Each structure stands twice: as C-alpha cells, then as structure tokens.
Amino acid sequence: MKTLIVYLSKFGNTRKLAEAMAETVKPSGNVRVVAIDQLAASDFDGVDLVVMGSPTHAFTLPEAVRTVLESLPLAILGGKSVAAFDTTVKPWPLRCLRASPKLLNRLTYLGGKPIARPETFFVKTKNPQKSGQIDLLLEGELERARRWAGELLDRSNR
Ligand SMILES: Cc1cc2nc3c(=O)[nH]c(=O)nc-3n(C[C@H](O)[C@H](O)[C@H](O)COP(=O)(O)O)c2cc1C
C-alpha cells in the first residue's frame, strides 16, 4: 500500500494535519508527505491512495492549488483512491464555501476514485496577527485527523 499526502499550508496547520495522517497510515506501508509546490507528476507513480489538503481561502480553493492541479496530465489519478480535506475557520457553516469539495472534484476530474466525503478540520481564526507558523487548530482536530486517515486506509483496502 503506497500513500501520497499533498498539502498547501500558509501558517503550518494543514501541514500538521497531513503529518498526523501520515503517522496513522505509516504501518500500512509506504507514505510520503509533499508540499504542493514541491509536487511532481512522477510522485503519483505506483501510489494507491492520494490524500490532498488545503486551507480555505476566500471561500474556495487557493489559486496555488488550482494551478498545480491544472498542470497535471488528465487521468494521472486513474485507478487511485482519493480523498480531500481543508482547514476552515469554525463559524463558516456552509460546506460549499470550503475548499475541500472543490478539491475533491478536481481530483475526481483527474481520474481519482473518491473514497470519502470532503472533510473539514477547524481553525480558530482567519487572520492571525503574527506571520510564520502559528498554531490555529481547534482542540481535538489532530486526533480527528488521525481517525479520518484510519478510515481512509480501511476503505482503500476494501
Ligand atoms: C488570504 C486568506 C483568505 C482566507 N479566507 C478564508 C475563508 O474564506 N474562509 C475560512 O474559513 N478561512 C479563511 N482563511 C483562514 C484559513 O482557512 C486559515 O488561515 C487556514 O486554515 C490555516 O491553515 P494553514 O496554517 O495550513 O495555512 C483565510 C486565510 C487567508 C490567509
């Protein structure tokens, strides 16, 4: 079982979730965590499960993620299980204003087979006053990410 977890992260929180998911998936075989700006088409070679995560920016998927996905060859995810998650500020209730549904649509367009509904992990605030890596995740979200990764693993093995 080979898993690739790809993320975009401005303040480090989506990256932390990606790394927590990787810890859960590790015992199943090979897992790599890659920042989206480092992603190459060859990273998908031989991969069974692709998990992609992004912050919600301006109620949607950030341009940086869309640009990379648009540059990938069609059908590159053919035969692979895919899942998408986002990080979003807690008070936004509407799923359609989050990044993960759009992200999952794009992974499906590239040939991926969705194995879970788009998932959201919540952060405390939209505009932290400082710059750099800032801990914004609500309590319990890292643990929830580990559980979600375990469910993905079960489903991709079915
Ligand atoms: C330019 C910008 C736009 C944002 N727009 C939204 C938004 O529309 N909805 C929302 O819930 N959060 C929004 N946020 C907050 C991000 O979702 C939050 O910073 C992100 O989840 C933190 O993840 P990261 O540490 O991986 O960057 C925005 C943040 C930035 C920097």
The ligand as a MOL file (V3000), in Angstrom:
LIG
                    3D

  0  0  0     0  0            999 V3000
M  V30 BEGIN CTAB
M  V30 COUNTS 31 33 0 0 0
M  V30 BEGIN ATOM
M  V30 1 C -5.9650 35.0770 2.2900 0
M  V30 2 C -6.7620 34.2250 3.2280 0
M  V30 3 C -8.1110 34.0270 2.9900 0
M  V30 4 C -8.8570 33.2280 3.8800 0
M  V30 5 N -10.1750 33.0070 3.6090 0
M  V30 6 C -10.8760 32.1860 4.4150 0
M  V30 7 C -12.2340 31.8640 4.1270 0
M  V30 8 O -12.8270 32.3090 3.1550 0
M  V30 9 N -12.9020 31.0270 4.9740 0
M  V30 10 C -12.2920 30.4870 6.0680 0
M  V30 11 O -12.9270 29.7450 6.8020 0
M  V30 12 N -10.9890 30.7660 6.3670 0
M  V30 13 C -10.2840 31.5880 5.5700 0
M  V30 14 N -8.9820 31.8570 5.8550 0
M  V30 15 C -8.3630 31.2280 7.0020 0
M  V30 16 C -7.6340 29.9680 6.5760 0
M  V30 17 O -8.5710 28.9520 6.3240 0
M  V30 18 C -6.6280 29.5750 7.6410 0
M  V30 19 O -5.6430 30.5580 7.6510 0
M  V30 20 C -6.0390 28.2260 7.3270 0
M  V30 21 O -6.9890 27.2170 7.5070 0
M  V30 22 C -4.8570 27.9000 8.2120 0
M  V30 23 O -4.2290 26.7920 7.6210 0
M  V30 24 P -2.6570 26.8380 7.3200 0
M  V30 25 O -1.9930 27.0760 8.6530 0
M  V30 26 O -2.3420 25.4910 6.7900 0
M  V30 27 O -2.3740 27.9400 6.3430 0
M  V30 28 C -8.2380 32.6450 5.0080 0
M  V30 29 C -6.8700 32.8580 5.2230 0
M  V30 30 C -6.1360 33.6300 4.3650 0
M  V30 31 C -4.6640 33.8300 4.6230 0
M  V30 END ATOM
M  V30 BEGIN BOND
M  V30 1 1 1 2
M  V30 2 1 2 3
M  V30 3 2 2 30
M  V30 4 2 3 4
M  V30 5 1 4 5
M  V30 6 1 4 28
M  V30 7 2 5 6
M  V30 8 1 6 7
M  V30 9 1 6 13
M  V30 10 2 7 8
M  V30 11 1 7 9
M  V30 12 1 9 10
M  V30 13 2 10 11
M  V30 14 1 10 12
M  V30 15 2 12 13
M  V30 16 1 13 14
M  V30 17 1 14 15
M  V30 18 1 14 28
M  V30 19 1 15 16
M  V30 20 1 16 17
M  V30 21 1 16 18
M  V30 22 1 18 19
M  V30 23 1 18 20
M  V30 24 1 20 21
M  V30 25 1 20 22
M  V30 26 1 22 23
M  V30 27 1 23 24
M  V30 28 2 24 25
M  V30 29 1 24 26
M  V30 30 1 24 27
M  V30 31 2 28 29
M  V30 32 1 29 30
M  V30 33 1 30 31
M  V30 END BOND
M  V30 END CTAB
M  END
